[in-house]
């Protein structure tokens, strides 16, 4: 299992459009990917569970990946969260 922490960089937070983009990214990997905010956990392939995390700007999220391509999955998600705020449009 690979774990990392990311910070939501976008002024609007992790809104629906970005959540959909994250789901598309997560579905490219065979590993199980979960996103956690405090006690709340979301499957990275479920747009509804991601949106229900209510991750506003500057929220810290923990990314957990477990599977054959976990390293690549975590790296790709870290890259996703390092996008400039203009990437949210």
C-alpha positions as CSV (number, residue, x, y, z in Angstrom):
1,X,0.0,0.0,0.0
2,X,1.2,3.5,-0.9
3,X,0.0,6.5,1.0
4,X,0.6,10.2,0.5
5,X,-1.0,13.5,1.6
6,X,-2.1,16.3,-0.8
7,X,-3.6,19.7,-0.3
8,X,-6.6,21.0,-2.3
9,X,-5.1,23.9,-4.3
10,X,-8.2,25.3,-6.0
11,X,-10.2,28.3,-4.8
12,X,-13.5,26.5,-5.5
13,X,-12.3,23.3,-3.7
14,X,-12.7,19.9,-5.2
15,X,-15.9,20.6,-7.0
16,X,-17.9,18.4,-9.4
17,X,-16.0,19.1,-12.6
18,X,-12.6,18.4,-10.9
19,X,-14.1,15.4,-9.1
20,X,-15.1,14.0,-12.5
21,X,-11.6,14.6,-13.8
22,X,-10.1,12.8,-10.8
23,X,-12.5,9.8,-11.3
24,X,-11.4,9.5,-15.0
25,X,-7.8,9.5,-13.8
26,X,-8.3,6.9,-11.1
27,X,-10.1,4.6,-13.4
28,X,-6.9,4.3,-15.5
29,X,-5.3,2.2,-12.7
30,X,-5.9,-1.3,-11.5
31,X,-5.1,-0.4,-7.9
32,X,-7.8,0.4,-5.4
33,X,-7.5,4.1,-4.6
34,X,-9.2,5.8,-1.6
35,X,-9.2,9.4,-0.6
36,X,-9.6,10.3,3.0
37,X,-10.5,13.5,4.8
38,X,-10.5,13.0,8.5
39,X,-12.9,10.1,9.2
40,X,-14.5,10.4,5.8
41,X,-13.3,8.1,3.1
42,X,-14.1,8.0,-0.7
43,X,-13.4,5.6,-3.4
44,X,-11.5,7.5,-6.1
45,X,-13.7,5.9,-8.8
46,X,-16.9,7.3,-7.3
47,X,-17.7,10.9,-8.2
48,X,-20.5,11.1,-5.5
49,X,-18.2,9.9,-2.7
50,X,-15.5,12.3,-3.7
51,X,-17.9,15.3,-3.8
52,X,-19.3,14.2,-0.4
53,X,-15.9,14.8,1.1
54,X,-16.6,18.5,0.8
55,X,-12.9,19.3,0.3
56,X,-12.6,23.0,0.3
57,X,-9.4,24.9,-0.7
58,X,-6.5,24.1,1.6
59,X,-8.1,20.8,2.8
60,X,-5.6,18.1,3.5
61,X,-6.5,14.7,1.9
62,X,-4.8,11.4,2.3
63,X,-4.5,9.2,-0.8
64,X,-4.2,5.5,-0.3
65,X,-3.5,3.1,-3.2
66,X,-3.2,-0.6,-3.0
67,X,-2.5,-2.8,-6.0
68,X,-0.1,-3.6,-8.8
69,X,0.3,-0.1,-10.1
70,X,0.0,1.8,-6.7
71,X,3.2,3.8,-7.2
72,X,2.0,5.2,-10.6
73,X,-1.5,5.8,-9.3
74,X,-0.3,7.9,-6.3
75,X,2.2,9.8,-8.5
76,X,-0.5,10.6,-11.0
77,X,-2.9,11.8,-8.3
78,X,-0.2,13.9,-6.6
79,X,0.4,15.5,-10.0
80,X,-3.4,16.1,-10.4
81,X,-3.4,18.0,-7.1
82,X,-0.4,20.1,-8.0
83,X,-2.1,21.6,-11.0
84,X,-2.4,25.4,-11.0
85,X,-5.8,26.8,-9.9
86,X,-6.5,27.6,-13.6
87,X,-6.7,23.8,-14.1
88,X,-10.1,23.9,-12.4
89,X,-11.9,25.5,-15.3
